[in-house]
Amino acid sequence: MRARPLPLRRALRRASVAFAGGVLALGLTGCGGAAPELGADAAAQLQQRALVVTKAAAGSDPAAALTSLEQLASDLDAAAADGRVSFKRHQSITAAVDTVRADLKTALAAKQAKAAEAAAKAATAASATTPAVVAPAPAPASGDPARGNEGKGTSDEDKDDAKGPGKERD
């Protein structure tokens, strides 16, 4: 198996690490307050979404990771609207989501650029192995270019030449 290019691996690793930090933040419920900052059901739902994002990012599929991340963000907003996530916790998780989103977009752009480069190389290689079409050489002109009658072949001298040596003109 071929190793991924270094920038793509770094971007994916950074996304995974940043998201792992967000997952840890999701797992912690508020301590000692009257109402938890993050309800248990909301935490479980968001952790499940975060795991899907992390697996997609680790599997070098930034497009799928971005799609899953958008679903996580949507679920987070819904949980906040229902009061299952405090404003403070919503803001901190949203900041983590934004960081991961930026990293995944960078990874996706790098992956797309690499695919475009590979396609261009393949096209270049294919055109290099395709034989070139060669146009046929033009037919030689009739007549003698030194006499200035190329292509004509109808002068009296040409007619005399056609009769052969020693033959008279009409």
N, C-alpha and C positions, 0 to 999 in steps of 0.2 A: 504494500500500500504506500502511495506517495504521500509525503508530508505536505501539509498545507503551507502556503506562503506565510512568511513571518508576520506581515501586517494583519492578515486575516485572522491568524491564530491569536494574535494579541488582542484584536478587537473582540473576538468571540470570548476569549478568556476574561477580558475586562467586563464585558456584558454579563457573563456568568457570575463573576465575583460581585459586581454591583447589584445584580438581581438577588444573589444569595443574601446580601446584606438586607435587601428589602424584605426577603422572605423571613429572615430572622426578626425583623421589626414587626412583621405581621403576626408572628407566632407569640409575641409577648402581649399579654393583656395588661390593662392598666392595674396598677397595684395601689390598694389603699383608698381609692376614690369611691365616691358614692356610686357612680356609674362607670362601667369599664369603658376605656377608650376604644376598645375593639371587642365586639361581641364574639362569643365562641363559634357560633354558626358562620358569621361573616369571616372570621379568621380561617376556619376550615375551608370555606369556599375559595377564598383568595389564595390560600396556600396551595390548593389543588391547581388553580390557574397558574400560579407562579411556577409550579413544578413542570407544567406543560411548556411554559416559555423556556425554562432552563434546559429541559431536554432537547428542545428544538435548536436552541443556540449551541449547545454542546455537540449536537449532531450536524453542525455546519449547515443549518437551514434557517438563515436569518429571516427569510420571507415568512415562513411558518411561525417563527418566534414573534415577529412583529404582529401577525394576525392574532396570535394568542395573547400578546401583550395588550392589544386594543380591547379584547374581550375582558381581560382583567381590569383594565381602566374603567370599562363600562360597568362591570360588577361592583367595583369600588364606589363609583358614583351612586349607583343604586343603593348600596348598603349605607352610604352616608345620608342619602335622602330619607331612608327609612329609620335613621337614628341608630343604626347598628355599628357605626363608626363615628368617632368624635371628629370635630373639625380639625383639631390638632393632628390626630393620627392620619386623617385623610390627606392633609397637606404634606406630611412627611412621606407617606407612601406615594403620593403623586410625584413628589420630587425624585424618588427612587425610580419610578416608572419613566419619568422624562429622561433621566440619565441613561437608563437601559435602552430606551427608544432611540436616542441619539447614537449609542454604540451599535445597535443593531442596524440602523440605517447606514452607518459607515461600513459595517461588515457586508451588508447587502450590496452597496455600491462597489466595494472592492471585488466581491464575487462576480458581479455583472461585468465589471471591467475586465476581469481575468477571462471570463467566458467570451467576451467580444474579441479580446486579443487572441485567444485560441482559435476562434472562428476565422479571424483574419489570417492567421498563420496557415490554417487548413486551406483556405481559399487560395493563398499564395502558392502553397505546395501543390495544390491541384492544378493551378494554371501553369506551373513550371513543368509538370509532367504531361500536359496536353500538347500534342505536336502543333507547331505553328502552321497555318494555312499559307501556302506559297502560291502566288499568282503566276500563271504561265507567262513565259517570255513572249514579247510581241513578235509577230511574224516578220521576217526580213522584207524590206521594201524592194519592189522590183525596179529595175533600171539601174543606172550607174550614177551614184551620187557625185562623182567627179565631173560629170557632164551637166549636172544641174537638172536632170530629168528623173530624179528618183520617184518611183511610184507611178510613173506615167507609162513607160514601155511602148509608146506609140509613135516615137519620132522615126524619121526615115532611116537614120543610122541604126536604130534598134531593129527595124524591119530588115535592113541589110545584114545585120549581125545574125538575125534569125535564119536567114537563107543560107548562111555559112560562107566560108571563104571562097573566093573566086566566082561567085555568082553575081550576076549583074542585077541592077535595079530595074524595075519595070518602066 
